[in-house]
Amino acid sequence: MTSVGAVTGAPSKELKVTADAALAVPITVAYGDGIGPEIMEATLRIITAGGANLALEEVSIGETVYQQGITAGIEPAAWNSLRRTKVFLKAPITTPQGGGFKSLNVTVRKTLGLFANVRPCPSYAPFVATKHPGMDVVIVRENEEDLYGGIEHRQTEDVTQCLKLITRPGSERLIRYAFEYARRYGRSKVSCFTKDNIMKLTDGLFHRVFDEVAAEYPELESEHLIVDIGAARLADTPDAFDVIVLPNLYGDIISDVAAQIAGSVGMAGSANVGTGIAMFEAIHGSAPRLAGYHLANPSGLLLGAVQMLVHIGQGEAGSRVHNAWLRTIEDGIHTPDIYDSSVSTAEVGTTDFADAVIARLGAVPNTLRAVNYPSHSEPIAVQVRSRPPARKELVGMDVFLESRAPVAELAKDLEANAGPDLKLVMISNRGQKVYPDGVPETFCVDHWRCRFQAVQPGGSVTHTQVIDLLSRLAGGGLQFIKAEGLFTFDGHAGFSLGQGQ
């Protein structure tokens, strides 16, 4: 067993341009924080030795940038580099604790339109411990929408709100990307997880778009599962899945679960793909307590870099590096996080692991499945289909109020101020209908949704009538928080009913 002691000083950053400058592909590189510089240096040494032809542009991100007062964690000049190279290889960063600091990953993904997060999660049994030796799942997660829009409000003394935004174009391009990925890489099935039995409009939209897109790929099996049972089945029998496509929040959770049950979150890389720009990274954090010891496993960032090489059309180098890495894992050359005396032959640090991979360039694994990426493929491109606009009609308004009055008293005041054109049809509390025909057992807080619709059944209302309603409510001392329009689209309700309605 090889032991590695502490290493002081920053790693060398002299790798700037590889062999053929005329053909080198420019990429933006960020060394990050904590173990980031160590694993980035190892990664660049390996892929350069493996034949990657790159021109590197280094940018600053992370802790030092946050300390300069730049709350996004990325220096302004870095955006110009990213727009120029359109490829970002990023090491983990440290986000300072406390409020006021933005997630760099979320900022980059949303600013640059990196809509698809792609995380391969295969097992490496028997060389890395796992209960699922047949697992080979790819998670394709939506990257920009859902609850990660970060639109939150404290609305009353008791209640905060986070808006969940699911769009048809955002869902379609993500789902279409998942099917195109499955087609390109010889996958046979695409699964979709949502919770549309509860969130019938938001998750329901994602599910409907999945079904629409799936019909265009008849050669691929498709299925939809409610996310709770889908997650349970993934944890129990992951070899039953191939490609899984999910909205943002579910995808964030499920992709980490999948990586861990495959063997280790620390070995997973990911691609964040947009229409013109892509970012590649490990999925783990910066592990500052390990910084300087050169014990960190560079595999996650290295496998992210392999995805990058395939993306930029250097699949031959990507295959050479990936196969050498697989052979290293097979040969039992393992970093401390995956070392197991029953299968490992040497416990090595970051630098020695990189040396071991480089020594095996040109070799292929004997037990694990070798890879063979296309040499000069174009990035997967998807296009959202145009649709004729629906006929949209305003038919009412949900007015959200703050009040600690009993619901019967609140309803009396609301009905007195409804006016001649609108009537109060329902009050709910935390989504549960409490008026009319509520029951005393329902627990209520100070946050009420009050639904007003046209006096004439099925009739429409005008914005002027809604404004007049809000004026009357304010004049009557009713503290409204916000108002949400109730619309129909081609005659179909674009709003949920209250539970119990």
Wavefront OBJ file of the C-alpha trace (Angstrom):
o trace
v 0.000 0.000 0.000
v 1.267 3.469 -0.862
v 0.705 6.163 1.742
v 0.683 9.847 0.845
v 1.487 12.623 3.318
v 0.589 16.299 3.285
v 1.651 18.383 0.313
v 2.120 22.113 0.676
v 1.848 24.785 -1.971
v -0.516 25.139 -4.928
v -0.300 22.680 -7.807
v 1.422 23.711 -10.999
v -0.743 25.450 -13.609
v 1.728 25.435 -16.480
v -0.471 23.318 -18.769
v -1.731 25.928 -21.198
v -1.725 24.559 -24.765
v -1.411 20.974 -25.931
v 0.528 19.555 -28.826
v -0.959 21.102 -31.979
v -1.790 24.743 -31.295
v -3.325 25.229 -34.730
v -5.943 22.532 -34.077
v -6.338 23.010 -30.333
v -9.891 23.525 -29.109
v -10.176 26.484 -26.721
v -11.804 25.737 -23.374
v -12.303 27.768 -20.212
v -10.850 26.193 -17.082
v -11.472 27.040 -13.420
v -9.307 25.376 -10.767
v -11.810 26.067 -7.982
v -11.252 25.798 -4.222
v -10.340 23.160 -1.660
v -9.318 20.005 -3.506
v -10.251 21.658 -6.808
v -6.728 22.687 -7.887
v -5.336 19.241 -7.072
v -7.918 17.245 -8.989
v -7.915 19.734 -11.874
v -4.160 19.409 -12.306
v -4.466 15.614 -12.251
v -7.322 15.714 -14.749
v -5.503 17.997 -17.169
v -2.339 15.888 -16.990
v -4.297 12.742 -17.802
v -6.357 14.088 -20.700
v -3.345 15.877 -22.196
v -1.330 12.665 -22.079
v -4.332 10.897 -23.582
v -4.271 13.057 -26.688
v -6.662 15.871 -25.874
v -5.790 18.894 -27.980
v -6.826 21.924 -25.954
v -6.023 25.597 -25.558
v -6.787 26.547 -21.966
v -8.119 29.878 -20.736
v -8.012 30.044 -16.951
v -10.630 32.062 -15.025
v -11.192 32.732 -11.343
v -14.292 31.485 -9.574
v -15.319 30.597 -6.045
v -14.112 31.670 -2.646
v -11.596 34.330 -3.664
v -14.143 35.932 -5.971
v -16.851 35.877 -3.292
v -14.371 37.572 -0.947
v -14.038 40.412 -3.462
v -17.714 41.175 -2.922
v -18.882 39.499 -6.146
v -21.897 37.600 -4.824
v -22.229 35.383 -7.925
v -18.786 33.843 -7.274
v -17.476 34.370 -10.805
v -15.323 37.246 -12.032
v -16.936 39.413 -14.746
v -14.133 38.709 -17.248
v -14.930 35.000 -17.060
v -18.197 35.517 -18.934
v -16.298 36.769 -21.972
v -14.080 33.688 -21.915
v -17.102 31.389 -21.673
v -18.849 33.117 -24.565
v -15.677 32.795 -26.619
v -14.774 29.170 -25.899
v -18.305 27.843 -25.237
v -16.777 25.042 -23.127
v -16.223 25.216 -19.348
v -14.277 22.637 -17.325
v -14.923 23.549 -13.715
v -13.462 22.186 -10.488
v -15.498 22.298 -7.241
v -15.736 25.578 -5.354
v -16.405 26.669 -1.791
v -19.428 28.911 -1.265
v -19.097 31.034 1.907
v -21.599 30.246 4.622
v -24.284 32.773 5.419
v -26.787 34.701 3.352
v -26.177 36.894 0.359
v -24.155 34.464 -1.746
v -25.571 32.889 -4.879
v -24.993 29.331 -6.038
v -22.370 29.572 -8.769
v -23.676 26.444 -10.462
v -27.212 27.805 -10.623
v -25.931 31.194 -11.833
v -23.844 29.693 -14.644
v -26.496 27.190 -15.690
v -29.258 29.768 -15.919
v -27.188 32.632 -17.328
v -25.795 30.493 -20.151
v -28.939 28.454 -20.764
v -27.415 25.096 -19.760
v -30.755 23.337 -19.727
v -29.694 19.668 -19.500
v -27.653 18.112 -16.700
v -26.372 14.696 -17.790
v -24.991 12.330 -15.129
v -23.951 8.793 -16.078
v -24.157 6.510 -13.034
v -22.721 3.064 -13.856
v -21.460 0.608 -11.283
v -17.859 -0.610 -11.346
v -18.410 -3.917 -9.601
v -16.608 -5.863 -8.317
v -13.849 -3.256 -8.075
v -15.918 -0.566 -6.310
v -18.367 -1.700 -3.650
v -22.039 -1.592 -4.654
v -25.166 -3.637 -4.049
v -26.133 -3.203 -7.719
v -23.448 -4.635 -10.008
v -25.666 -4.464 -13.096
v -26.465 -0.766 -12.781
v -25.848 1.547 -15.756
v -28.201 4.515 -15.489
v -27.974 7.989 -17.029
v -29.890 10.785 -15.287
v -30.959 13.692 -17.501
v -32.153 16.514 -15.250
v -33.767 19.822 -16.199
v -31.426 22.576 -15.073
v -33.148 25.972 -15.167
v -36.751 25.830 -13.977
v -38.916 24.253 -11.288
v -38.409 25.444 -7.705
v -34.829 26.399 -8.585
v -36.107 29.638 -10.065
v -35.477 30.902 -6.546
v -38.675 32.989 -6.530
v -39.622 33.045 -2.863
v -41.636 35.397 -0.682
v -42.589 35.676 2.921
v -46.247 36.519 2.553
v -47.598 36.575 6.100
v -46.364 36.176 9.647
v -46.807 32.414 9.285
v -46.363 31.612 5.600
v -43.557 31.635 3.033
v -43.929 30.748 -0.620
v -41.705 29.282 -3.335
v -42.966 29.339 -6.910
v -42.639 26.184 -9.004
v -42.308 27.098 -12.672
v -42.538 24.416 -15.360
v -42.660 25.580 -18.977
v -43.573 23.705 -22.119
v -40.486 24.829 -24.104
v -38.158 24.073 -21.191
v -39.685 20.645 -20.680
v -39.721 19.789 -24.366
v -36.088 20.569 -25.124
v -34.928 18.683 -22.013
v -37.059 15.621 -22.783
v -36.150 15.688 -26.464
v -32.477 15.847 -25.449
v -32.941 12.729 -23.280
v -34.416 10.782 -26.190
v -31.714 11.992 -28.585
v -29.070 10.993 -26.037
v -30.613 7.519 -25.747
v -30.693 7.162 -29.525
v -27.090 8.287 -30.012
v -25.576 6.122 -27.301
v -27.519 2.933 -27.954
v -29.837 3.119 -24.958
v -33.146 1.273 -25.162
v -35.495 2.962 -22.678
v -36.296 6.438 -21.339
v -38.155 6.763 -18.038
v -39.820 9.893 -16.686
v -40.492 10.603 -13.007
v -42.986 13.281 -11.871
v -45.536 13.853 -9.104
v -48.434 14.729 -11.391
v -50.964 12.874 -9.270
v -50.633 15.876 -6.915
v -49.211 18.715 -9.045
v -51.517 18.153 -11.972
v -50.682 21.327 -13.882
v -46.908 21.714 -13.391
v -45.760 18.103 -13.255
v -48.734 17.244 -15.415
v -47.317 19.438 -18.177
v -43.921 17.721 -17.946
v -45.616 14.321 -18.174
v -47.762 15.321 -21.150
v -44.768 16.662 -23.037
v -42.885 13.447 -22.260
v -45.685 11.392 -23.794
v -45.781 13.655 -26.860
v -42.043 13.434 -27.457
v -41.887 9.693 -26.722
v -44.327 9.061 -29.578
v -41.687 10.413 -31.991
v -39.170 7.742 -30.910
v -41.040 4.458 -31.451
v -37.829 2.428 -31.383
v -37.253 3.419 -27.740
v -39.274 2.071 -24.843
v -40.768 4.795 -22.650
v -42.443 4.808 -19.260
v -43.689 7.243 -16.655
v -43.567 6.665 -12.898
v -44.682 8.744 -9.947
v -41.415 9.994 -8.480
v -41.784 8.327 -5.083
v -42.244 4.826 -6.454
v -39.729 5.580 -9.198
v -37.124 6.535 -6.616
v -37.913 3.414 -4.590
v -37.509 1.179 -7.617
v -34.297 2.931 -8.622
v -32.845 2.331 -5.166
v -33.962 -1.305 -5.208
v -33.495 -2.397 -8.836
v -31.536 0.277 -10.734
v -30.666 -2.178 -13.502
v -34.324 -1.894 -14.585
v -33.625 1.673 -15.758
v -31.579 3.071 -18.610
v -32.100 6.824 -19.132
v -34.219 8.756 -16.601
v -35.459 12.277 -17.351
v -36.784 14.493 -14.552
v -37.664 18.055 -13.577
v -35.015 19.993 -11.682
v -35.647 19.252 -8.003
v -36.368 15.538 -8.427
v -33.385 15.264 -10.770
v -31.060 16.912 -8.267
v -32.011 14.408 -5.583
v -32.287 11.311 -7.766
v -28.968 11.901 -9.547
v -27.079 11.953 -6.232
v -28.949 8.862 -5.055
v -28.088 7.076 -8.306
v -24.409 8.045 -8.109
v -24.148 6.856 -4.523
v -25.826 3.496 -5.003
v -23.666 2.942 -8.094
v -20.590 3.174 -5.884
v -19.725 6.718 -4.850
v -20.861 10.287 -5.440
v -17.162 11.124 -5.491
v -16.665 9.241 -8.765
v -19.466 10.812 -10.789
v -18.980 13.483 -13.418
v -21.616 15.532 -15.135
v -22.256 17.625 -18.214
v -24.404 20.757 -18.244
v -25.437 21.288 -21.838
v -27.035 24.275 -23.555
v -27.733 25.222 -27.131
v -24.270 26.748 -27.594
v -22.284 26.384 -24.362
v -21.567 23.439 -22.069
v -20.043 23.047 -18.589
v -18.372 19.887 -17.272
v -17.652 19.113 -13.633
v -17.568 16.613 -10.797
v -20.773 16.445 -8.795
v -19.054 16.510 -5.393
v -17.972 19.531 -3.372
v -14.625 21.169 -2.652
v -13.842 19.181 0.547
v -11.633 21.945 2.037
v -10.494 19.719 4.917
v -8.699 17.475 2.414
v -7.041 20.343 0.550
v -3.260 20.128 0.410
v -3.027 16.427 1.213
v -3.345 15.140 -2.370
v -5.623 12.332 -1.207
v -8.692 13.337 -3.222
v -10.086 11.127 -5.943
v -9.977 13.028 -9.264
v -12.298 10.530 -10.969
v -15.465 12.655 -10.915
v -13.784 15.620 -12.609
v -11.887 13.305 -14.966
v -15.079 11.600 -16.119
v -16.666 15.028 -16.567
v -13.662 15.916 -18.726
v -14.231 12.743 -20.773
v -17.782 13.946 -21.440
v -16.233 17.252 -22.521
v -13.867 15.552 -24.976
v -16.768 13.709 -26.587
v -18.745 16.962 -26.727
v -15.978 18.839 -28.590
v -15.407 16.038 -31.084
v -12.325 14.471 -29.473
v -14.007 11.164 -28.717
v -10.900 9.145 -29.575
v -8.966 10.850 -26.773
v -12.002 10.502 -24.522
v -12.124 6.754 -25.159
v -8.396 6.367 -24.535
v -8.611 8.216 -21.218
v -11.805 6.498 -20.067
v -10.516 3.007 -20.892
v -7.220 3.713 -19.106
v -9.184 4.886 -16.076
v -11.337 1.748 -16.134
v -8.207 -0.409 -16.329
v -6.718 1.476 -13.365
v -9.853 0.789 -11.325
v -9.705 -2.863 -12.395
v -6.062 -3.123 -11.398
v -6.987 -2.046 -7.872
v -5.141 1.275 -7.887
v -7.553 3.159 -5.635
v -7.696 6.411 -3.702
v -8.657 6.233 -0.001
v -12.359 6.933 -0.580
v -12.858 3.650 -2.466
v -9.965 1.604 -1.103
v -11.027 -1.888 -0.011
v -8.379 -4.388 1.006
v -10.408 -7.234 -0.495
v -10.110 -5.853 -4.042
v -7.605 -2.974 -3.971
v -3.907 -3.550 -4.634
v -2.622 -0.082 -3.732
v -3.937 2.927 -1.818
v -2.690 6.030 -3.611
v -3.164 9.777 -3.556
v -4.264 12.138 -6.295
v -0.922 12.432 -8.091
v -0.090 8.731 -7.998
v -3.573 7.863 -9.216
v -3.129 10.214 -12.156
v 0.253 8.618 -12.896
v -1.356 5.172 -12.829
v -4.027 6.215 -15.356
v -1.409 7.774 -17.630
v 0.679 4.584 -17.467
v -2.329 2.625 -18.752
v -3.179 4.854 -21.713
v -3.715 2.550 -24.667
v -4.915 -0.304 -22.456
v -8.537 -1.432 -22.160
v -10.342 -3.037 -19.224
v -10.592 -6.816 -19.009
v -13.784 -7.114 -16.931
v -15.498 -3.740 -17.086
v -17.006 -2.770 -20.409
v -14.661 -0.757 -22.610
v -15.936 2.466 -24.170
v -15.681 3.556 -27.794
v -16.863 7.125 -28.309
v -17.362 8.549 -31.804
v -14.306 10.508 -32.901
v -15.797 13.618 -34.457
v -19.461 13.748 -33.491
v -21.400 16.986 -33.289
v -23.068 17.912 -29.989
v -26.649 16.757 -29.659
v -28.953 19.479 -30.970
v -32.663 19.733 -30.201
v -35.362 22.053 -31.438
v -38.645 22.956 -29.778
v -41.666 22.566 -32.032
v -43.800 25.637 -32.673
v -47.419 25.523 -31.534
v -50.387 27.747 -32.370
v -51.378 29.970 -29.441
v -54.364 28.879 -27.393
v -57.437 31.047 -26.925
v -56.962 32.546 -23.461
v -59.828 33.950 -21.401
v -59.881 35.494 -17.906
v -62.680 33.888 -15.895
v -61.859 34.894 -12.336
v -59.255 35.751 -9.763
v -57.685 34.078 -6.742
v -57.011 36.764 -4.147
v -54.620 35.802 -1.361
v -55.285 37.483 1.976
v -53.636 37.700 5.373
v -56.101 37.407 8.229
v -56.471 35.755 11.616
v -60.264 36.125 11.598
v -62.434 32.987 11.674
v -63.277 31.795 8.191
v -67.013 32.537 8.594
v -66.263 36.139 9.526
v -63.757 36.459 6.674
v -66.266 35.064 4.163
v -68.913 37.556 5.314
v -66.540 40.472 4.707
v -65.457 39.110 1.326
v -69.020 38.597 0.115
v -69.928 42.126 1.210
v -67.155 43.510 -1.001
v -67.433 41.135 -3.973
v -69.497 43.586 -6.018
v -72.050 43.175 -8.775
v -69.886 41.339 -11.351
v -67.951 38.848 -9.230
v -68.938 36.384 -6.539
v -66.960 34.534 -3.876
v -67.022 30.837 -4.799
v -64.449 29.343 -2.458
v -61.928 29.989 0.325
v -59.027 27.620 0.943
v -56.247 27.493 3.508
v -52.974 25.861 2.513
v -54.819 24.417 -0.491
v -57.678 22.843 1.467
v -61.170 24.181 0.875
v -62.608 25.611 4.107
v -65.582 27.626 2.773
v -68.308 26.868 1.951
v -68.916 23.529 3.627
v -65.661 23.450 5.559
v -65.165 21.325 8.649
v -63.923 22.519 12.060
v -61.092 19.962 12.226
v -59.105 21.618 9.393
v -56.067 23.422 10.774
v -55.773 26.956 9.398
v -53.074 29.617 9.382
v -53.171 33.313 8.485
v -52.999 32.785 4.718
v -56.203 32.452 2.675
v -56.886 31.879 -1.012
v -60.186 33.521 -1.917
v -61.586 32.596 -5.321
v -63.824 35.044 -7.192
v -65.492 34.212 -10.479
v -68.112 35.801 -12.722
v -71.659 36.009 -11.366
v -72.889 34.408 -14.581
v -71.816 30.732 -14.667
v -69.062 30.196 -17.248
v -68.784 33.930 -17.862
v -65.592 35.920 -18.352
v -64.373 38.909 -16.362
v -62.345 41.947 -17.259
v -59.156 43.297 -15.724
v -61.075 46.446 -14.821
v -63.531 44.362 -12.789
v -60.613 42.672 -11.005
v -58.983 46.024 -10.199
v -62.286 47.307 -8.849
v -62.577 44.182 -6.685
v -59.117 44.710 -5.193
v -59.975 48.331 -4.493
v -63.128 47.325 -2.641
v -61.257 44.704 -0.610
v -58.574 47.207 0.360
v -61.243 49.756 1.250
v -62.906 47.160 3.445
v -59.705 46.634 5.416
v -58.884 43.233 3.872
v -55.099 42.821 3.541
v -54.539 41.149 0.189
v -51.074 39.763 -0.523
v -51.360 39.060 -4.218
v -53.893 38.215 -6.910
v -53.579 35.383 -9.419
v -55.620 35.357 -12.617
v -57.805 32.367 -13.425
v -57.606 31.653 -17.140
v -59.015 29.097 -19.508
v -57.036 27.980 -22.544
v -59.179 26.812 -25.447
v -61.933 26.340 -22.880
v -59.861 24.223 -20.478
v -59.231 25.489 -16.952
v -55.639 26.631 -16.400
v -55.914 26.505 -12.624
v -56.267 23.888 -9.931
v -59.287 23.347 -7.765
v -58.950 23.501 -4.018
v -58.698 20.171 -2.221
v -62.215 19.360 -1.217
v -63.753 21.560 -3.929
l 1 2 3 4 5 6 7 8 9 10 11 12 13 14 15 16 17 18 19 20 21 22 23 24 25 26 27 28 29 30 31 32 33 34 35 36 37 38 39 40 41 42 43 44 45 46 47 48 49 50 51 52 53 54 55 56 57 58 59 60 61 62 63 64 65 66 67 68 69 70 71 72 73 74 75 76 77 78 79 80 81 82 83 84 85 86 87 88 89 90 91 92 93 94 95 96 97 98 99 100 101 102 103 104 105 106 107 108 109 110 111 112 113 114 115 116 117 118 119 120 121 122 123 124 125 126 127 128 129 130 131 132 133 134 135 136 137 138 139 140 141 142 143 144 145 146 147 148 149 150 151 152 153 154 155 156 157 158 159 160 161 162 163 164 165 166 167 168 169 170 171 172 173 174 175 176 177 178 179 180 181 182 183 184 185 186 187 188 189 190 191 192 193 194 195 196 197 198 199 200 201 202 203 204 205 206 207 208 209 210 211 212 213 214 215 216 217 218 219 220 221 222 223 224 225 226 227 228 229 230 231 232 233 234 235 236 237 238 239 240 241 242 243 244 245 246 247 248 249 250 251 252 253 254 255 256 257 258 259 260 261 262 263 264 265 266 267 268 269 270 271 272 273 274 275 276 277 278 279 280 281 282 283 284 285 286 287 288 289 290 291 292 293 294 295 296 297 298 299 300 301 302 303 304 305 306 307 308 309 310 311 312 313 314 315 316 317 318 319 320 321 322 323 324 325 326 327 328 329 330 331 332 333 334 335 336 337 338 339 340 341 342 343 344 345 346 347 348 349 350 351 352 353 354 355 356 357 358 359 360 361 362 363 364 365 366 367 368 369 370 371 372 373 374 375 376 377 378 379 380 381 382 383 384 385 386 387 388 389 390 391 392 393 394 395 396 397 398 399 400 401 402 403 404 405 406 407 408 409 410 411 412 413 414 415 416 417 418 419 420 421 422 423 424 425 426 427 428 429 430 431 432 433 434 435 436 437 438 439 440 441 442 443 444 445 446 447 448 449 450 451 452 453 454 455 456 457 458 459 460 461 462 463 464 465 466 467 468 469 470 471 472 473 474 475 476 477 478 479 480 481 482 483 484 485 486 487 488 489 490 491 492 493 494 495 496 497 498 499 500 501
